């Protein structure tokens, strides 16, 4: 899970393997666990219980070794995003002793394990933001990724009660205002050395998708639950992408969110095609790993990803994650040049072999040609013909995904 296992001597074999196998990514995802603990110890596995310093763990990353890795990444056409969680701290007394933290900024609540960091306090805000900016800028990190594993509403209500009567909402205002200002500062920081002008809004997987946050960031992983079944992924895409099109999911199928291994085949790949494609692989650990499926999936996604922020049309009724007995289909269409892509899925327990569709962006005498990516077969239909009898797609067996290219005439 995350980067808790990555060290100064492990990054190069992985990146060199990506380059050699032609599976280079746009961003190297440097997740939780890279920091020294407040008591100056080196966490072996407890990434959750050691946050707050935002200083690289010198045991894992001595000297300038992390900067060396980000420079290497940039030199080979890739970038680095880095995980932080500024709204939570651990071991405030050690933070005070070793890093100048004021323990009064740490908010403990009875029965709540998480210790909140009061960024609504101006002094706490400045201490926190300056530490993050220092790590970002010294290492030329391209994108700031922010998590949040705490109960904000409960925290705000608790602090409001301490403010006194008729102060309900004041803490939320202070926190949210500070949070937007923090993101603005961090975006300016990464831009100052050629990094990204937006952040990765994680927040426990899709927990911060309000309008002002989406003006500043995108959910690279739209939900932690989206790291499991394709049924969940297809369900989410059919609904979530109506509102937040710029998002990403995992590209494997597994029983548990953090399972090291999982199914990655054409069906899973095509269910994962979103504007952001999160590649999950062990690049250097298995010398016999076949990179063919990964290479094929990435290349197919790159061919069609220009459509993934165009007009989005769900073509089948929405279903829950438990409902895997039917079809899911949706299309992305660019009205400016009359082209697009259609993705259709016969789910795992679907007994029917034929799906009938209409394309709402082709109507009347207007016609389009659809070309199957796998067989090369084409069909020409008008809007009138589709309205009368539909456009039939055949599936030879359950758990099959079809991809068709759309070209209007």
C-alpha positions as CSV (number, residue, x, y, z in Angstrom):
1,X,0.0,0.0,0.0
2,X,1.4,3.4,-1.0
3,X,5.1,4.2,-0.8
4,X,5.8,2.7,2.6
5,X,8.0,0.1,0.9
6,X,9.8,2.5,-1.5
7,X,13.4,3.4,-0.7
8,X,16.2,5.4,-2.2
9,X,17.5,2.1,-3.8
10,X,14.2,0.8,-5.2
11,X,12.8,3.6,-7.4
12,X,15.4,3.4,-10.2
13,X,14.8,-0.3,-11.1
14,X,11.0,0.4,-11.4
15,X,11.4,3.5,-13.5
16,X,14.0,1.9,-15.7
17,X,11.7,-1.1,-16.2
18,X,8.8,1.2,-17.2
19,X,11.1,2.9,-19.8
20,X,12.5,-0.4,-21.2
21,X,9.0,-2.0,-21.5
22,X,7.4,1.1,-23.1
23,X,4.9,1.5,-20.2
24,X,6.0,5.0,-19.1
25,X,3.4,6.8,-17.0
26,X,2.6,10.5,-16.9
27,X,2.9,10.6,-13.1
28,X,4.8,8.5,-10.6
29,X,2.5,8.2,-7.6
30,X,4.5,8.7,-4.4
31,X,2.0,7.8,-1.7
32,X,1.9,7.7,2.1
33,X,4.8,6.5,4.3
34,X,7.7,8.6,3.1
35,X,8.0,10.9,6.1
36,X,10.0,10.6,9.4
37,X,7.8,10.1,12.5
38,X,7.3,12.9,15.0
39,X,9.7,11.1,17.4
40,X,12.3,10.9,14.6
41,X,11.9,7.1,14.2
42,X,11.6,5.5,10.7
43,X,8.1,4.0,10.3
44,X,8.2,0.5,8.9
45,X,4.6,0.1,8.0
46,X,2.4,2.5,10.1
47,X,1.8,5.3,7.6
48,X,-1.4,6.3,9.4
49,X,0.0,6.7,12.9
50,X,3.1,8.7,12.0
51,X,1.9,11.7,10.0
52,X,2.6,15.4,10.8
53,X,6.3,16.2,10.2
54,X,6.1,16.4,6.4
55,X,9.9,15.8,6.4
56,X,11.4,13.0,4.3
57,X,12.5,10.0,6.4
58,X,16.3,10.1,6.1
59,X,16.5,6.4,6.7
60,X,14.5,5.8,3.5
61,X,15.8,8.8,1.6
62,X,19.2,9.9,2.7
63,X,20.7,13.1,1.4
64,X,19.3,14.3,-1.9
65,X,18.2,10.8,-3.0
66,X,14.5,11.7,-3.4
67,X,15.3,14.8,-5.5
68,X,17.5,12.6,-7.6
69,X,14.5,10.4,-8.3
70,X,12.2,13.3,-9.2
71,X,14.9,14.8,-11.5
72,X,15.3,11.4,-13.2
73,X,11.5,11.1,-13.6
74,X,11.3,14.5,-15.3
75,X,14.3,13.8,-17.5
76,X,12.4,10.8,-18.9
77,X,9.1,12.6,-19.6
78,X,7.3,11.7,-16.4
79,X,6.3,13.6,-13.3
80,X,5.9,13.0,-9.6
81,X,2.9,13.5,-7.3
82,X,3.3,13.3,-3.6
83,X,0.9,12.4,-0.7
84,X,0.2,14.6,2.3
85,X,-2.5,14.8,5.0
86,X,-2.3,18.3,6.6
87,X,-5.5,18.2,8.5
88,X,-4.3,15.5,10.9
89,X,-1.3,15.1,13.2
90,X,0.1,12.4,15.5
91,X,2.2,12.5,18.6
92,X,1.9,16.3,19.2
93,X,4.3,16.3,22.1
94,X,7.1,14.9,19.9
95,X,6.1,17.3,17.1
96,X,6.5,20.1,19.5
97,X,9.9,18.9,20.8
98,X,11.5,18.1,17.4
99,X,9.7,20.3,14.9
100,X,8.4,23.4,16.8
101,X,4.7,22.5,16.7
102,X,2.3,24.0,19.2
103,X,0.4,21.2,20.9
104,X,-2.6,23.6,21.4
105,X,-3.2,23.3,17.6
106,X,-3.8,19.5,18.0
107,X,-7.5,18.8,18.7
108,X,-8.3,15.6,20.5
109,X,-11.9,14.4,21.0
110,X,-13.0,11.6,23.3
111,X,-13.7,8.4,21.5
112,X,-12.0,9.6,18.3
113,X,-8.6,8.1,17.3
114,X,-7.7,10.8,14.8
115,X,-6.0,14.0,16.2
116,X,-7.0,17.0,14.1
117,X,-4.7,19.8,13.0
118,X,-6.4,23.1,13.5
119,X,-5.5,24.8,10.2
120,X,-8.2,27.4,10.9
121,X,-5.7,28.8,13.4
122,X,-3.5,31.3,11.5
123,X,-0.3,30.2,13.3
124,X,-1.1,26.5,12.7
125,X,-1.9,27.2,9.1
126,X,1.5,28.9,8.5
127,X,3.5,26.2,10.2
128,X,1.7,23.5,8.2
129,X,1.8,25.1,4.8
130,X,5.4,26.2,5.1
131,X,6.6,22.7,5.9
132,X,4.7,21.3,2.9
133,X,6.0,24.0,0.6
134,X,9.6,23.3,1.7
135,X,9.3,19.6,0.9
136,X,7.6,20.2,-2.5
137,X,10.0,22.9,-3.7
138,X,13.2,21.3,-2.5
139,X,12.4,18.1,-4.4
140,X,10.6,19.6,-7.4
141,X,7.4,17.6,-6.8
142,X,5.1,18.3,-9.7
143,X,1.7,17.6,-8.0
144,X,0.5,17.9,-4.4
145,X,-1.9,15.0,-3.4
146,X,-4.0,15.6,-0.3
147,X,-5.7,12.9,1.8
148,X,-8.0,13.4,4.8
149,X,-8.7,10.6,7.2
150,X,-10.7,12.4,9.8
151,X,-14.3,13.4,10.6
152,X,-14.5,17.1,9.7
153,X,-18.2,17.6,10.6
154,X,-17.7,16.2,14.0
155,X,-14.6,18.3,14.6
156,X,-16.3,21.5,13.5
157,X,-19.3,20.9,15.8
158,X,-17.0,20.2,18.7
159,X,-15.1,23.4,18.2
160,X,-18.2,25.4,17.6
161,X,-19.5,24.3,21.0
162,X,-16.3,25.7,22.5
163,X,-16.8,29.0,20.8
164,X,-20.1,29.5,22.6
165,X,-23.8,30.0,21.8
166,X,-24.9,31.1,18.3
167,X,-21.5,30.3,16.8
168,X,-22.5,27.2,14.8
169,X,-20.7,27.1,11.5
170,X,-17.9,29.5,12.4
171,X,-15.3,26.7,12.7
172,X,-16.3,25.3,9.3
173,X,-15.9,28.8,7.7
174,X,-12.4,29.2,9.2
175,X,-11.3,25.7,8.1
176,X,-12.7,25.9,4.6
177,X,-11.3,29.4,4.0
178,X,-7.9,28.3,5.2
179,X,-8.1,25.1,3.1
180,X,-8.7,27.0,-0.1
181,X,-5.9,29.4,0.7
182,X,-3.6,26.5,1.5
183,X,-4.3,24.9,-1.9
184,X,-3.8,28.3,-3.7
185,X,-0.4,28.6,-2.0
186,X,0.6,25.1,-2.8
187,X,-0.5,25.4,-6.5
188,X,1.6,28.6,-6.7
189,X,4.5,26.7,-5.2
190,X,4.5,23.9,-7.7
191,X,3.9,26.2,-10.6
192,X,7.0,28.3,-9.6
193,X,9.4,25.5,-10.7
194,X,7.4,24.1,-13.6
195,X,5.0,21.8,-11.7
196,X,1.2,21.4,-12.0
197,X,-1.4,24.1,-11.6
198,X,-3.8,21.8,-9.8
199,X,-3.8,19.3,-7.0
200,X,-4.9,15.7,-6.6
201,X,-8.0,15.8,-4.3
202,X,-8.0,12.5,-2.5
203,X,-9.8,13.1,0.8
204,X,-10.1,9.3,1.6
205,X,-11.1,8.7,-2.0
206,X,-13.5,11.3,-3.4
207,X,-14.5,13.0,-0.2
208,X,-13.9,16.6,-1.3
209,X,-15.7,17.2,-4.6
210,X,-17.3,20.6,-3.9
211,X,-17.2,23.2,-6.6
212,X,-14.4,25.4,-5.2
213,X,-12.2,22.4,-4.6
214,X,-12.8,21.1,-8.2
215,X,-11.7,24.5,-9.5
216,X,-8.3,23.7,-7.9
217,X,-8.0,20.0,-8.1
218,X,-9.2,16.7,-9.5
219,X,-10.0,13.3,-7.9
220,X,-7.2,11.2,-9.4
221,X,-8.8,8.2,-7.6
222,X,-12.5,9.0,-7.4
223,X,-13.2,6.5,-4.7
224,X,-11.2,4.0,-2.6
225,X,-14.1,1.5,-3.3
226,X,-13.2,1.8,-7.0
227,X,-10.2,-0.4,-6.3
228,X,-12.3,-3.6,-6.3
229,X,-14.9,-4.9,-8.7
230,X,-15.7,-3.8,-12.3
231,X,-19.4,-3.8,-11.3
232,X,-18.6,-0.9,-8.9
233,X,-16.5,0.8,-11.5
234,X,-19.2,0.7,-14.2
235,X,-21.9,1.8,-11.7
236,X,-19.8,4.8,-10.7
237,X,-18.9,5.8,-14.2
238,X,-22.5,5.8,-15.3
239,X,-23.4,8.3,-12.5
240,X,-20.3,10.1,-11.3
241,X,-19.1,11.1,-14.7
242,X,-22.3,13.0,-15.3
243,X,-21.1,15.5,-12.7
244,X,-17.3,15.1,-12.4
245,X,-15.9,14.0,-15.7
246,X,-12.2,14.6,-14.9
247,X,-11.5,11.6,-12.6
248,X,-9.8,8.3,-12.4
249,X,-10.2,4.7,-11.2
250,X,-8.0,1.7,-10.6
251,X,-7.3,-0.6,-13.5
252,X,-7.4,-3.9,-11.7
253,X,-10.2,-6.1,-10.3
254,X,-9.8,-7.6,-6.8
255,X,-11.8,-8.6,-3.7
256,X,-10.1,-6.2,-1.4
257,X,-9.0,-2.6,-1.9
258,X,-5.4,-3.3,-1.0
259,X,-4.9,-6.7,-2.5
260,X,-1.5,-6.8,-4.1
261,X,-2.7,-9.0,-7.0
262,X,-5.8,-8.7,-9.1
263,X,-7.3,-9.5,-12.5
264,X,-6.2,-7.2,-15.3
265,X,-7.6,-8.2,-18.7
266,X,-9.4,-6.5,-21.6
267,X,-12.7,-6.4,-19.7
268,X,-11.1,-4.7,-16.7
269,X,-9.1,-2.3,-18.8
270,X,-12.0,-1.1,-20.8
271,X,-14.1,-0.6,-17.7
272,X,-11.3,1.6,-16.3
273,X,-10.9,3.9,-19.3
274,X,-11.4,7.4,-17.8
275,X,-9.6,10.7,-18.3
276,X,-7.1,9.5,-15.6
277,X,-5.9,5.9,-15.8
278,X,-4.3,4.6,-12.6
279,X,-1.8,1.9,-13.5
280,X,-1.3,-0.7,-10.8
281,X,1.8,-3.0,-11.3
282,X,4.9,-4.4,-9.7
283,X,7.4,-3.2,-12.3
284,X,10.6,-4.7,-11.0
285,X,9.8,-7.4,-8.4
286,X,8.9,-10.2,-10.8
287,X,11.5,-10.7,-13.5
288,X,9.1,-12.9,-15.5
289,X,6.2,-10.5,-15.6
290,X,4.5,-10.1,-19.0
291,X,4.1,-6.4,-19.7
292,X,2.1,-7.2,-22.9
293,X,-1.4,-6.7,-21.4
294,X,-0.3,-3.5,-19.6
295,X,1.3,-2.1,-22.8
296,X,-1.8,-3.0,-24.8
297,X,-4.2,-1.4,-22.3
298,X,-2.2,1.8,-22.1
299,X,-1.9,2.1,-25.9
300,X,-5.6,1.6,-26.4
301,X,-6.5,4.2,-23.8
302,X,-4.1,6.7,-25.4
303,X,-5.9,6.2,-28.7
304,X,-9.3,7.1,-27.3
305,X,-8.6,9.3,-24.3
306,X,-9.1,12.5,-26.2
307,X,-12.9,11.7,-26.1
308,X,-13.1,11.2,-22.4
309,X,-13.8,14.8,-21.5
310,X,-16.2,15.3,-24.4
311,X,-20.0,14.8,-24.2
312,X,-20.9,11.8,-22.1
313,X,-24.0,9.7,-22.8
314,X,-25.0,6.8,-20.5
315,X,-26.9,4.4,-22.8
316,X,-28.2,1.9,-20.3
317,X,-30.0,2.3,-17.0
318,X,-27.9,2.9,-13.9
319,X,-27.3,-0.2,-11.7
320,X,-25.9,-0.7,-8.2
321,X,-22.6,-2.5,-7.6
322,X,-24.5,-5.7,-6.7
323,X,-26.4,-5.8,-10.0
324,X,-24.1,-7.6,-12.5
325,X,-26.8,-9.5,-14.4
326,X,-27.3,-6.9,-17.2
327,X,-25.5,-4.7,-19.6
328,X,-23.7,-1.4,-19.1
329,X,-23.0,0.9,-22.1
330,X,-22.0,4.6,-22.5
331,X,-20.5,6.8,-25.2
332,X,-18.2,9.7,-25.4
333,X,-18.9,12.0,-28.4
334,X,-17.2,15.1,-29.8
335,X,-19.8,17.1,-31.6
336,X,-17.2,19.4,-33.2
337,X,-15.8,16.7,-35.4
338,X,-18.6,14.1,-35.2
339,X,-16.4,11.3,-33.8
340,X,-16.4,9.4,-30.6
341,X,-16.2,6.0,-28.9
342,X,-18.8,3.6,-27.5
343,X,-18.0,1.1,-24.7
344,X,-20.4,-1.7,-23.9
345,X,-20.2,-4.5,-21.3
346,X,-22.0,-7.8,-20.9
347,X,-21.5,-8.2,-17.1
348,X,-20.5,-11.4,-15.3
349,X,-23.9,-12.9,-14.6
350,X,-25.8,-11.5,-17.7
351,X,-27.7,-14.3,-19.4
352,X,-28.7,-12.3,-22.5
353,X,-26.3,-12.1,-25.5
354,X,-27.8,-9.1,-27.3
355,X,-27.9,-5.4,-26.4
356,X,-30.1,-3.0,-28.4
357,X,-29.0,0.7,-28.3
358,X,-29.8,4.0,-29.7
359,X,-27.3,6.9,-30.0
360,X,-29.1,10.1,-28.8
361,X,-26.6,12.4,-30.6
362,X,-27.5,10.8,-34.0
363,X,-31.1,11.6,-35.0
364,X,-33.4,11.8,-38.0
365,X,-31.7,11.3,-41.3
366,X,-28.2,11.9,-39.8
367,X,-26.0,8.8,-40.1
368,X,-23.0,7.4,-38.4
369,X,-20.6,4.5,-39.1
370,X,-19.5,2.3,-36.1
371,X,-16.3,0.3,-36.3
372,X,-15.6,-2.5,-34.0
373,X,-12.1,-2.2,-32.5
374,X,-11.6,-6.0,-32.2
375,X,-13.0,-7.3,-35.5
376,X,-12.8,-4.3,-37.8
377,X,-16.4,-4.8,-38.8
378,X,-18.5,-1.7,-39.6
379,X,-22.1,-0.8,-39.7
380,X,-23.9,2.3,-41.0
381,X,-27.1,3.5,-39.4
382,X,-29.3,6.6,-39.4
383,X,-30.9,8.1,-36.4
384,X,-34.3,7.1,-37.8
385,X,-33.2,3.5,-38.2
386,X,-31.9,3.3,-34.6
387,X,-35.1,4.9,-33.3
388,X,-37.2,2.2,-35.1
389,X,-35.3,-0.9,-34.3
390,X,-32.2,0.0,-32.3
391,X,-28.6,-0.9,-32.9
392,X,-27.8,-4.5,-31.8
393,X,-24.6,-5.6,-30.3
394,X,-23.9,-9.3,-29.9
395,X,-21.8,-10.7,-27.1
396,X,-20.5,-14.3,-27.3
397,X,-20.2,-14.8,-23.5
398,X,-20.6,-13.0,-20.2
399,X,-17.8,-10.7,-19.0
400,X,-17.0,-9.2,-22.4
401,X,-16.3,-5.6,-23.3
402,X,-16.8,-4.1,-26.8
403,X,-15.3,-0.9,-28.0
404,X,-16.6,0.8,-31.1
405,X,-15.4,3.9,-32.9
406,X,-18.1,6.4,-33.9
407,X,-17.9,8.6,-37.0
408,X,-20.8,10.7,-38.1
409,X,-21.5,11.3,-41.8
